Amino acid sequence: MKRNDLIKHLRRSGCYLKREGASHSLWSNPITGHVEAVPRHTEIPNRLVNKICKALSIKEIG
């Protein structure tokens, strides 16, 4: 999956960018308080996308 598509999904789900790291961006869900790292690759494997969504307690994509 493209990283931009994941970022759009995170924003629509109410998550926000907490901070930028060297190789990852930290996204947070304000409702649950969970924080998850999103890699800065143009393509992110679908299993990792589903893991990120599950960790942030939001609906999985597809």
Predicted model as a PDB file, atoms N, CA, C, CB and O in Angstrom, pLDDT in the B-factor column:
MODEL        1                                                                  
ATOM      1  N   MET A   1       0.842  -1.166   0.000  1.00 95.00           N  
ATOM      2  CA  MET A   1       0.000   0.000   0.000  1.00 95.00           C  
ATOM      3  C   MET A   1       0.894   1.238   0.000  1.00 95.00           C  
ATOM      4  CB  MET A   1      -0.962  -0.007   1.215  1.00 95.00           C  
ATOM      5  O   MET A   1       1.968   1.247   0.602  1.00 95.00           O  
ATOM      6  N   LYS A   2       0.440   2.257  -0.672  1.00 97.00           N  
ATOM      7  CA  LYS A   2       1.165   3.525  -0.703  1.00 97.00           C  
ATOM      8  C   LYS A   2       1.072   4.207   0.658  1.00 97.00           C  
ATOM      9  CB  LYS A   2       0.609   4.451  -1.812  1.00 97.00           C  
ATOM     10  O   LYS A   2       0.032   4.157   1.315  1.00 97.00           O  
ATOM     11  N   ARG A   3       2.149   4.833   1.071  1.00 96.00           N  
ATOM     12  CA  ARG A   3       2.187   5.515   2.364  1.00 96.00           C  
ATOM     13  C   ARG A   3       1.159   6.643   2.423  1.00 96.00           C  
ATOM     14  CB  ARG A   3       3.591   6.069   2.634  1.00 96.00           C  
ATOM     15  O   ARG A   3       0.532   6.857   3.460  1.00 96.00           O  
ATOM     16  N   ASN A   4       0.985   7.364   1.317  1.00 96.00           N  
ATOM     17  CA  ASN A   4       0.019   8.466   1.291  1.00 96.00           C  
ATOM     18  C   ASN A   4      -1.404   7.984   1.551  1.00 96.00           C  
ATOM     19  CB  ASN A   4       0.081   9.185  -0.050  1.00 96.00           C  
ATOM     20  O   ASN A   4      -2.181   8.669   2.215  1.00 96.00           O  
ATOM     21  N   ASP A   5      -1.750   6.803   1.028  1.00 97.00           N  
ATOM     22  CA  ASP A   5      -3.087   6.243   1.269  1.00 97.00           C  
ATOM     23  C   ASP A   5      -3.277   5.908   2.750  1.00 97.00           C  
ATOM     24  CB  ASP A   5      -3.310   4.979   0.406  1.00 97.00           C  
ATOM     25  O   ASP A   5      -4.350   6.126   3.311  1.00 97.00           O  
ATOM     26  N   LEU A   6      -2.232   5.380   3.370  1.00 97.00           N  
ATOM     27  CA  LEU A   6      -2.316   5.074   4.807  1.00 97.00           C  
ATOM     28  C   LEU A   6      -2.469   6.359   5.617  1.00 97.00           C  
ATOM     29  CB  LEU A   6      -1.061   4.295   5.274  1.00 97.00           C  
ATOM     30  O   LEU A   6      -3.264   6.405   6.556  1.00 97.00           O  
ATOM     31  N   ILE A   7      -1.722   7.395   5.269  1.00 97.00           N  
ATOM     32  CA  ILE A   7      -1.794   8.668   5.987  1.00 97.00           C  
ATOM     33  C   ILE A   7      -3.204   9.255   5.882  1.00 97.00           C  
ATOM     34  CB  ILE A   7      -0.748   9.667   5.430  1.00 97.00           C  
ATOM     35  O   ILE A   7      -3.738   9.760   6.869  1.00 97.00           O  
ATOM     36  N   LYS A   8      -3.807   9.193   4.694  1.00 97.00           N  
ATOM     37  CA  LYS A   8      -5.181   9.685   4.520  1.00 97.00           C  
ATOM     38  C   LYS A   8      -6.143   8.919   5.416  1.00 97.00           C  
ATOM     39  CB  LYS A   8      -5.621   9.563   3.048  1.00 97.00           C  
ATOM     40  O   LYS A   8      -7.023   9.509   6.044  1.00 97.00           O  
ATOM     41  N   HIS A   9      -5.973   7.602   5.473  1.00 97.00           N  
ATOM     42  CA  HIS A   9      -6.842   6.764   6.305  1.00 97.00           C  
ATOM     43  C   HIS A   9      -6.680   7.119   7.792  1.00 97.00           C  
ATOM     44  CB  HIS A   9      -6.525   5.263   6.074  1.00 97.00           C  
ATOM     45  O   HIS A   9      -7.662   7.185   8.532  1.00 97.00           O  
ATOM     46  N   LEU A  10      -5.441   7.344   8.212  1.00 97.00           N  
ATOM     47  CA  LEU A  10      -5.200   7.699   9.611  1.00 97.00           C  
ATOM     48  C   LEU A  10      -5.864   9.025   9.955  1.00 97.00           C  
ATOM     49  CB  LEU A  10      -3.693   7.773   9.896  1.00 97.00           C  
ATOM     50  O   LEU A  10      -6.481   9.151  11.013  1.00 97.00           O  
ATOM     51  N   ARG A  11      -5.745  10.015   9.074  1.00 97.00           N  
ATOM     52  CA  ARG A  11      -6.353  11.324   9.325  1.00 97.00           C  
ATOM     53  C   ARG A  11      -7.880  11.230   9.360  1.00 97.00           C  
ATOM     54  CB  ARG A  11      -5.912  12.329   8.252  1.00 97.00           C  
ATOM     55  O   ARG A  11      -8.518  11.842  10.217  1.00 97.00           O  
ATOM     56  N   ARG A  12      -8.471  10.468   8.432  1.00 96.00           N  
ATOM     57  CA  ARG A  12      -9.932  10.303   8.417  1.00 96.00           C  
ATOM     58  C   ARG A  12     -10.422   9.602   9.677  1.00 96.00           C  
ATOM     59  CB  ARG A  12     -10.370   9.513   7.179  1.00 96.00           C  
ATOM     60  O   ARG A  12     -11.554   9.814  10.110  1.00 96.00           O  
ATOM     61  N   SER A  13      -9.579   8.775  10.258  1.00 96.00           N  
ATOM     62  CA  SER A  13      -9.957   8.032  11.460  1.00 96.00           C  
ATOM     63  C   SER A  13      -9.735   8.838  12.730  1.00 96.00           C  
ATOM     64  CB  SER A  13      -9.178   6.739  11.537  1.00 96.00           C  
ATOM     65  O   SER A  13     -10.009   8.347  13.825  1.00 96.00           O  
ATOM     66  N   GLY A  14      -9.247  10.056  12.607  1.00 97.00           N  
ATOM     67  CA  GLY A  14      -9.082  10.923  13.758  1.00 97.00           C  
ATOM     68  C   GLY A  14      -7.691  10.924  14.368  1.00 97.00           C  
ATOM     69  O   GLY A  14      -7.470  11.577  15.388  1.00 97.00           O  
ATOM     70  N   CYS A  15      -6.754  10.211  13.771  1.00 97.00           N  
ATOM     71  CA  CYS A  15      -5.389  10.184  14.289  1.00 97.00           C  
ATOM     72  C   CYS A  15      -4.634  11.430  13.835  1.00 97.00           C  
ATOM     73  CB  CYS A  15      -4.654   8.905  13.826  1.00 97.00           C  
ATOM     74  O   CYS A  15      -5.003  12.074  12.853  1.00 97.00           O  
ATOM     75  N   TYR A  16      -3.579  11.753  14.561  1.00 97.00           N  
ATOM     76  CA  TYR A  16      -2.783  12.920  14.203  1.00 97.00           C  
ATOM     77  C   TYR A  16      -1.295  12.588  14.298  1.00 97.00           C  
ATOM     78  CB  TYR A  16      -3.131  14.116  15.114  1.00 97.00           C  
ATOM     79  O   TYR A  16      -0.892  11.659  14.999  1.00 97.00           O  
ATOM     80  N   LEU A  17      -0.497  13.360  13.584  1.00 97.00           N  
ATOM     81  CA  LEU A  17       0.950  13.193  13.582  1.00 97.00           C  
ATOM     82  C   LEU A  17       1.510  13.779  14.871  1.00 97.00           C  
ATOM     83  CB  LEU A  17       1.594  13.869  12.336  1.00 97.00           C  
ATOM     84  O   LEU A  17       1.362  14.972  15.134  1.00 97.00           O  
ATOM     85  N   LYS A  18       2.148  12.939  15.667  1.00 97.00           N  
ATOM     86  CA  LYS A  18       2.701  13.391  16.941  1.00 97.00           C  
ATOM     87  C   LYS A  18       4.070  14.029  16.738  1.00 97.00           C  
ATOM     88  CB  LYS A  18       2.801  12.221  17.930  1.00 97.00           C  
ATOM     89  O   LYS A  18       4.331  15.125  17.233  1.00 97.00           O  
ATOM     90  N   ARG A  19       4.954  13.329  15.998  1.00 96.00           N  
ATOM     91  CA  ARG A  19       6.260  13.893  15.679  1.00 96.00           C  
ATOM     92  C   ARG A  19       6.903  13.104  14.549  1.00 96.00           C  
ATOM     93  CB  ARG A  19       7.172  13.900  16.921  1.00 96.00           C  
ATOM     94  O   ARG A  19       6.501  11.981  14.243  1.00 96.00           O  
ATOM     95  N   GLU A  20       7.906  13.715  13.939  1.00 95.00           N  
ATOM     96  CA  GLU A  20       8.662  13.075  12.872  1.00 95.00           C  
ATOM     97  C   GLU A  20       9.981  12.573  13.442  1.00 95.00           C  
ATOM     98  CB  GLU A  20       8.903  14.054  11.687  1.00 95.00           C  
ATOM     99  O   GLU A  20      10.651  13.281  14.193  1.00 95.00           O  
ATOM    100  N   GLY A  21      10.345  11.363  13.086  1.00 92.00           N  
ATOM    101  CA  GLY A  21      11.638  10.816  13.470  1.00 92.00           C  
ATOM    102  C   GLY A  21      12.534  10.742  12.248  1.00 92.00           C  
ATOM    103  O   GLY A  21      12.187  11.259  11.186  1.00 92.00           O  
ATOM    104  N   ALA A  22      13.682  10.103  12.394  1.00 92.00           N  
ATOM    105  CA  ALA A  22      14.623   9.999  11.283  1.00 92.00           C  
ATOM    106  C   ALA A  22      14.087   9.085  10.188  1.00 92.00           C  
ATOM    107  CB  ALA A  22      15.972   9.486  11.777  1.00 92.00           C  
ATOM    108  O   ALA A  22      14.157   9.423   9.007  1.00 92.00           O  
ATOM    109  N   SER A  23      13.556   7.940  10.571  1.00 94.00           N  
ATOM    110  CA  SER A  23      13.072   6.990   9.570  1.00 94.00           C  
ATOM    111  C   SER A  23      11.608   6.612   9.760  1.00 94.00           C  
ATOM    112  CB  SER A  23      13.916   5.747   9.602  1.00 94.00           C  
ATOM    113  O   SER A  23      11.059   5.845   8.969  1.00 94.00           O  
ATOM    114  N   HIS A  24      10.965   7.147  10.811  1.00 96.00           N  
ATOM    115  CA  HIS A  24       9.569   6.849  11.090  1.00 96.00           C  
ATOM    116  C   HIS A  24       8.835   8.124  11.494  1.00 96.00           C  
ATOM    117  CB  HIS A  24       9.451   5.781  12.194  1.00 96.00           C  
ATOM    118  O   HIS A  24       9.441   9.102  11.933  1.00 96.00           O  
ATOM    119  N   SER A  25       7.525   8.085  11.333  1.00 97.00           N  
ATOM    120  CA  SER A  25       6.653   9.145  11.839  1.00 97.00           C  
ATOM    121  C   SER A  25       5.798   8.524  12.934  1.00 97.00           C  
ATOM    122  CB  SER A  25       5.761   9.778  10.691  1.00 97.00           C  
ATOM    123  O   SER A  25       5.310   7.404  12.780  1.00 97.00           O  
ATOM    124  N   LEU A  26       5.613   9.230  14.023  1.00 97.00           N  
ATOM    125  CA  LEU A  26       4.788   8.714  15.116  1.00 97.00           C  
ATOM    126  C   LEU A  26       3.390   9.296  15.015  1.00 97.00           C  
ATOM    127  CB  LEU A  26       5.415   9.045  16.490  1.00 97.00           C  
ATOM    128  O   LEU A  26       3.208  10.514  15.030  1.00 97.00           O  
ATOM    129  N   TRP A  27       2.399   8.408  14.912  1.00 98.00           N  
ATOM    130  CA  TRP A  27       0.992   8.798  14.813  1.00 98.00           C  
ATOM    131  C   TRP A  27       0.285   8.380  16.085  1.00 98.00           C  
ATOM    132  CB  TRP A  27       0.311   8.163  13.567  1.00 98.00           C  
ATOM    133  O   TRP A  27       0.587   7.331  16.654  1.00 98.00           O  
ATOM    134  N   SER A  28      -0.654   9.197  16.533  1.00 98.00           N  
ATOM    135  CA  SER A  28      -1.350   8.957  17.788  1.00 98.00           C  
ATOM    136  C   SER A  28      -2.858   8.989  17.574  1.00 98.00           C  
ATOM    137  CB  SER A  28      -0.936   9.993  18.842  1.00 98.00           C  
ATOM    138  O   SER A  28      -3.374   9.745  16.751  1.00 98.00           O  
ATOM    139  N   ASN A  29      -3.547   8.149  18.337  1.00 97.00           N  
ATOM    140  CA  ASN A  29      -5.004   8.159  18.372  1.00 97.00           C  
ATOM    141  C   ASN A  29      -5.404   8.895  19.646  1.00 97.00           C  
ATOM    142  CB  ASN A  29      -5.607   6.693  18.326  1.00 97.00           C  
ATOM    143  O   ASN A  29      -5.170   8.383  20.741  1.00 97.00           O  
ATOM    144  N   PRO A  30      -6.004  10.090  19.535  1.00 96.00           N  
ATOM    145  CA  PRO A  30      -6.312  10.872  20.738  1.00 96.00           C  
ATOM    146  C   PRO A  30      -7.355  10.224  21.647  1.00 96.00           C  
ATOM    147  CB  PRO A  30      -6.791  12.235  20.337  1.00 96.00           C  
ATOM    148  O   PRO A  30      -7.400  10.521  22.840  1.00 96.00           O  
ATOM    149  N   ILE A  31      -8.182   9.355  21.106  1.00 95.00           N  
ATOM    150  CA  ILE A  31      -9.222   8.706  21.909  1.00 95.00           C  
ATOM    151  C   ILE A  31      -8.617   7.666  22.844  1.00 95.00           C  
ATOM    152  CB  ILE A  31     -10.272   8.050  21.002  1.00 95.00           C  
ATOM    153  O   ILE A  31      -8.956   7.612  24.026  1.00 95.00           O  
ATOM    154  N   THR A  32      -7.716   6.839  22.307  1.00 95.00           N  
ATOM    155  CA  THR A  32      -7.124   5.769  23.102  1.00 95.00           C  
ATOM    156  C   THR A  32      -5.769   6.145  23.681  1.00 95.00           C  
ATOM    157  CB  THR A  32      -6.986   4.531  22.266  1.00 95.00           C  
ATOM    158  O   THR A  32      -5.338   5.564  24.677  1.00 95.00           O  
ATOM    159  N   GLY A  33      -5.096   7.103  23.071  1.00 95.00           N  
ATOM    160  CA  GLY A  33      -3.772   7.500  23.535  1.00 95.00           C  
ATOM    161  C   GLY A  33      -2.644   6.645  22.989  1.00 95.00           C  
ATOM    162  O   GLY A  33      -1.481   6.862  23.330  1.00 95.00           O  
ATOM    163  N   HIS A  34      -2.972   5.673  22.144  1.00 96.00           N  
ATOM    164  CA  HIS A  34      -1.940   4.816  21.571  1.00 96.00           C  
ATOM    165  C   HIS A  34      -1.102   5.572  20.548  1.00 96.00           C  
ATOM    166  CB  HIS A  34      -2.571   3.584  20.925  1.00 96.00           C  
ATOM    167  O   HIS A  34      -1.611   6.432  19.828  1.00 96.00           O  
ATOM    168  N   VAL A  35       0.173   5.249  20.490  1.00 97.00           N  
ATOM    169  CA  VAL A  35       1.101   5.840  19.533  1.00 97.00           C  
ATOM    170  C   VAL A  35       1.737   4.710  18.742  1.00 97.00           C  
ATOM    171  CB  VAL A  35       2.187   6.714  20.248  1.00 97.00           C  
ATOM    172  O   VAL A  35       2.126   3.690  19.311  1.00 97.00           O  
ATOM    173  N   GLU A  36       1.846   4.887  17.435  1.00 97.00           N  
ATOM    174  CA  GLU A  36       2.417   3.854  16.572  1.00 97.00           C  
ATOM    175  C   GLU A  36       3.346   4.496  15.554  1.00 97.00           C  
ATOM    176  CB  GLU A  36       1.302   3.048  15.858  1.00 97.00           C  
ATOM    177  O   GLU A  36       3.084   5.595  15.064  1.00 97.00           O  
ATOM    178  N   ALA A  37       4.436   3.799  15.239  1.00 97.00           N  
ATOM    179  CA  ALA A  37       5.411   4.276  14.269  1.00 97.00           C  
ATOM    180  C   ALA A  37       4.988   3.858  12.858  1.00 97.00           C  
ATOM    181  CB  ALA A  37       6.823   3.732  14.601  1.00 97.00           C  
ATOM    182  O   ALA A  37       4.609   2.709  12.628  1.00 97.00           O  
ATOM    183  N   VAL A  38       5.058   4.801  11.922  1.00 97.00           N  
ATOM    184  CA  VAL A  38       4.766   4.537  10.514  1.00 97.00           C  
ATOM    185  C   VAL A  38       6.059   4.790   9.736  1.00 97.00           C  
ATOM    186  CB  VAL A  38       3.573   5.445   9.979  1.00 97.00           C  
ATOM    187  O   VAL A  38       6.583   5.904   9.759  1.00 97.00           O  
ATOM    188  N   PRO A  39       6.584   3.762   9.043  1.00 97.00           N  
ATOM    189  CA  PRO A  39       7.843   3.947   8.319  1.00 97.00           C  
ATOM    190  C   PRO A  39       7.722   4.938   7.171  1.00 97.00           C  
ATOM    191  CB  PRO A  39       8.329   2.622   7.788  1.00 97.00           C  
ATOM    192  O   PRO A  39       6.633   5.154   6.639  1.00 97.00           O  
ATOM    193  N   ARG A  40       8.833   5.533   6.797  1.00 95.00           N  
ATOM    194  CA  ARG A  40       8.852   6.510   5.723  1.00 95.00           C  
ATOM    195  C   ARG A  40       9.233   5.871   4.386  1.00 95.00           C  
ATOM    196  CB  ARG A  40       9.818   7.635   6.060  1.00 95.00           C  
ATOM    197  O   ARG A  40      10.091   6.391   3.673  1.00 95.00           O  
ATOM    198  N   HIS A  41       8.610   4.763   4.051  1.00 94.00           N  
ATOM    199  CA  HIS A  41       8.812   4.117   2.757  1.00 94.00           C  
ATOM    200  C   HIS A  41       7.622   4.462   1.875  1.00 94.00           C  
ATOM    201  CB  HIS A  41       8.977   2.562   2.906  1.00 94.00           C  
ATOM    202  O   HIS A  41       6.519   4.674   2.378  1.00 94.00           O  
ATOM    203  N   THR A  42       7.839   4.521   0.556  1.00 95.00           N  
ATOM    204  CA  THR A  42       6.715   4.825  -0.331  1.00 95.00           C  
ATOM    205  C   THR A  42       5.716   3.682  -0.362  1.00 95.00           C  
ATOM    206  CB  THR A  42       7.213   5.119  -1.743  1.00 95.00           C  
ATOM    207  O   THR A  42       4.515   3.915  -0.501  1.00 95.00           O  
ATOM    208  N   GLU A  43       6.193   2.455  -0.235  1.00 97.00           N  
ATOM    209  CA  GLU A  43       5.335   1.266  -0.183  1.00 97.00           C  
ATOM    210  C   GLU A  43       5.468   0.623   1.188  1.00 97.00           C  
ATOM    211  CB  GLU A  43       5.705   0.248  -1.307  1.00 97.00           C  
ATOM    212  O   GLU A  43       6.574   0.390   1.673  1.00 97.00           O  
ATOM    213  N   ILE A  44       4.328   0.341   1.805  1.00 97.00           N  
ATOM    214  CA  ILE A  44       4.308  -0.319   3.110  1.00 97.00           C  
ATOM    215  C   ILE A  44       3.542  -1.633   2.940  1.00 97.00           C  
ATOM    216  CB  ILE A  44       3.646   0.601   4.222  1.00 97.00           C  
ATOM    217  O   ILE A  44       2.438  -1.630   2.395  1.00 97.00           O  
ATOM    218  N   PRO A  45       4.110  -2.760   3.397  1.00 96.00           N  
ATOM    219  CA  PRO A  45       3.424  -4.048   3.262  1.00 96.00           C  
ATOM    220  C   PRO A  45       2.051  -4.044   3.940  1.00 96.00           C  
ATOM    221  CB  PRO A  45       4.285  -5.162   3.850  1.00 96.00           C  
ATOM    222  O   PRO A  45       1.864  -3.417   4.983  1.00 96.00           O  
ATOM    223  N   ASN A  46       1.100  -4.750   3.336  1.00 95.00           N  
ATOM    224  CA  ASN A  46      -0.280  -4.773   3.849  1.00 95.00           C  
ATOM    225  C   ASN A  46      -0.363  -5.322   5.268  1.00 95.00           C  
ATOM    226  CB  ASN A  46      -1.165  -5.605   2.932  1.00 95.00           C  
ATOM    227  O   ASN A  46      -1.181  -4.852   6.060  1.00 95.00           O  
ATOM    228  N   ARG A  47       0.465  -6.304   5.604  1.00 96.00           N  
ATOM    229  CA  ARG A  47       0.441  -6.849   6.970  1.00 96.00           C  
ATOM    230  C   ARG A  47       0.842  -5.788   7.980  1.00 96.00           C  
ATOM    231  CB  ARG A  47       1.378  -8.065   7.086  1.00 96.00           C  
ATOM    232  O   ARG A  47       0.273  -5.724   9.070  1.00 96.00           O  
ATOM    233  N   LEU A  48       1.816  -4.954   7.630  1.00 97.00           N  
ATOM    234  CA  LEU A  48       2.252  -3.886   8.523  1.00 97.00           C  
ATOM    235  C   LEU A  48       1.176  -2.813   8.635  1.00 97.00           C  
ATOM    236  CB  LEU A  48       3.569  -3.271   8.028  1.00 97.00           C  
ATOM    237  O   LEU A  48       0.966  -2.256   9.712  1.00 97.00           O  
ATOM    238  N   VAL A  49       0.495  -2.520   7.534  1.00 97.00           N  
ATOM    239  CA  VAL A  49      -0.602  -1.539   7.560  1.00 97.00           C  
ATOM    240  C   VAL A  49      -1.694  -2.010   8.508  1.00 97.00           C  
ATOM    241  CB  VAL A  49      -1.184  -1.315   6.137  1.00 97.00           C  
ATOM    242  O   VAL A  49      -2.200  -1.226   9.310  1.00 97.00           O  
ATOM    243  N   ASN A  50      -2.059  -3.279   8.424  1.00 97.00           N  
ATOM    244  CA  ASN A  50      -3.095  -3.821   9.306  1.00 97.00           C  
ATOM    245  C   ASN A  50      -2.637  -3.810  10.765  1.00 97.00           C  
ATOM    246  CB  ASN A  50      -3.465  -5.251   8.880  1.00 97.00           C  
ATOM    247  O   ASN A  50      -3.450  -3.574  11.658  1.00 97.00           O  
ATOM    248  N   LYS A  51      -1.349  -4.060  11.023  1.00 97.00           N  
ATOM    249  CA  LYS A  51      -0.813  -4.022  12.376  1.00 97.00           C  
ATOM    250  C   LYS A  51      -0.888  -2.604  12.944  1.00 97.00           C  
ATOM    251  CB  LYS A  51       0.637  -4.531  12.394  1.00 97.00           C  
ATOM    252  O   LYS A  51      -1.243  -2.413  14.107  1.00 97.00           O  
ATOM    253  N   ILE A  52      -0.551  -1.612  12.116  1.00 97.00           N  
ATOM    254  CA  ILE A  52      -0.604  -0.217  12.545  1.00 97.00           C  
ATOM    255  C   ILE A  52      -2.033   0.169  12.899  1.00 97.00           C  
ATOM    256  CB  ILE A  52      -0.052   0.713  11.448  1.00 97.00           C  
ATOM    257  O   ILE A  52      -2.282   0.775  13.941  1.00 97.00           O  
ATOM    258  N   CYS A  53      -2.981  -0.190  12.014  1.00 97.00           N  
ATOM    259  CA  CYS A  53      -4.390   0.139  12.271  1.00 97.00           C  
ATOM    260  C   CYS A  53      -4.896  -0.531  13.546  1.00 97.00           C  
ATOM    261  CB  CYS A  53      -5.261  -0.284  11.079  1.00 97.00           C  
ATOM    262  O   CYS A  53      -5.602   0.087  14.343  1.00 97.00           O  
ATOM    263  N   LYS A  54      -4.529  -1.795  13.732  1.00 96.00           N  
ATOM    264  CA  LYS A  54      -4.965  -2.528  14.918  1.00 96.00           C  
ATOM    265  C   LYS A  54      -4.382  -1.914  16.183  1.00 96.00           C  
ATOM    266  CB  LYS A  54      -4.563  -4.002  14.816  1.00 96.00           C  
ATOM    267  O   LYS A  54      -5.075  -1.793  17.192  1.00 96.00           O  
ATOM    268  N   ALA A  55      -3.102  -1.523  16.133  1.00 96.00           N  
ATOM    269  CA  ALA A  55      -2.454  -0.919  17.303  1.00 96.00           C  
ATOM    270  C   ALA A  55      -3.072   0.431  17.662  1.00 96.00           C  
ATOM    271  CB  ALA A  55      -0.958  -0.750  17.048  1.00 96.00           C  
ATOM    272  O   ALA A  55      -3.125   0.797  18.836  1.00 96.00           O  
ATOM    273  N   LEU A  56      -3.543   1.181  16.644  1.00 96.00           N  
ATOM    274  CA  LEU A  56      -4.165   2.471  16.890  1.00 96.00           C  
ATOM    275  C   LEU A  56      -5.667   2.354  17.167  1.00 96.00           C  
ATOM    276  CB  LEU A  56      -3.931   3.382  15.708  1.00 96.00           C  
ATOM    277  O   LEU A  56      -6.341   3.363  17.373  1.00 96.00           O  
ATOM    278  N   SER A  57      -6.188   1.123  17.173  1.00 96.00           N  
ATOM    279  CA  SER A  57      -7.606   0.851  17.427  1.00 96.00           C  
ATOM    280  C   SER A  57      -8.520   1.539  16.435  1.00 96.00           C  
ATOM    281  CB  SER A  57      -7.973   1.280  18.822  1.00 96.00           C  
ATOM    282  O   SER A  57      -9.534   2.124  16.815  1.00 96.00           O  
ATOM    283  N   ILE A  58      -8.157   1.469  15.146  1.00 96.00           N  
ATOM    284  CA  ILE A  58      -9.005   2.009  14.088  1.00 96.00           C  
ATOM    285  C   ILE A  58      -9.314   0.885  13.110  1.00 96.00           C  
ATOM    286  CB  ILE A  58      -8.318   3.216  13.362  1.00 96.00           C  
ATOM    287  O   ILE A  58      -8.699  -0.181  13.155  1.00 96.00           O  
ATOM    288  N   LYS A  59     -10.276   1.136  12.223  1.00 95.00           N  
ATOM    289  CA  LYS A  59     -10.713   0.156  11.244  1.00 95.00           C  
ATOM    290  C   LYS A  59      -9.567  -0.162  10.281  1.00 95.00           C  
ATOM    291  CB  LYS A  59     -11.950   0.670  10.474  1.00 95.00           C  
ATOM    292  O   LYS A  59      -8.865   0.732   9.810  1.00 95.00           O  
ATOM    293  N   GLU A  60      -9.396  -1.461   9.998  1.00 93.00           N  
ATOM    294  CA  GLU A  60      -8.365  -1.872   9.047  1.00 93.00           C  
ATOM    295  C   GLU A  60      -8.779  -1.549   7.633  1.00 93.00           C  
ATOM    296  CB  GLU A  60      -8.073  -3.359   9.176  1.00 93.00           C  
ATOM    297  O   GLU A  60      -9.974  -1.487   7.342  1.00 93.00           O  
ATOM    298  N   ILE A  61      -7.838  -1.344   6.759  1.00 88.00           N  
ATOM    299  CA  ILE A  61      -8.109  -0.986   5.362  1.00 88.00           C  
ATOM    300  C   ILE A  61      -8.318  -2.260   4.557  1.00 88.00           C  
ATOM    301  CB  ILE A  61      -6.945  -0.137   4.758  1.00 88.00           C  
ATOM    302  O   ILE A  61      -7.539  -3.208   4.657  1.00 88.00           O  
ATOM    303  N   GLY A  62      -9.379  -2.270   3.762  1.00 73.00           N  
ATOM    304  CA  GLY A  62      -9.638  -3.359   2.824  1.00 73.00           C  
ATOM    305  C   GLY A  62      -9.989  -4.616   3.511  1.00 73.00           C  
ATOM    306  O   GLY A  62     -10.236  -5.629   2.857  1.00 73.00           O  
TER     307      GLY A  62                                                      
ENDMDL                                                                          
END                                                                             
